[in-house]
Amino acid sequence: MYDRRPEHPSPVPDYTGAFLASFGVLIFMALFAIWAIWGLIMAGIVSWIADRLITIDFRRKRT
């Protein structure tokens, strides 16, 4: 018995296109998640400020 090596191994499949497509989808999802979290934080801050302004009585006269 002897070990016989193939002279020319078969080429491996090229997954570059699949990698780039999935990487693009993952980057889009990550940026969308950051945008959504940022939007929720800003909406919370703006609504808190609006709530504080609504409760202030500007018509009160100083005596």
HELIX and SHEET records of a PDB file:
HELIX    1   1 THR A   16  THR A   55  1                                  40    
END                                                                             
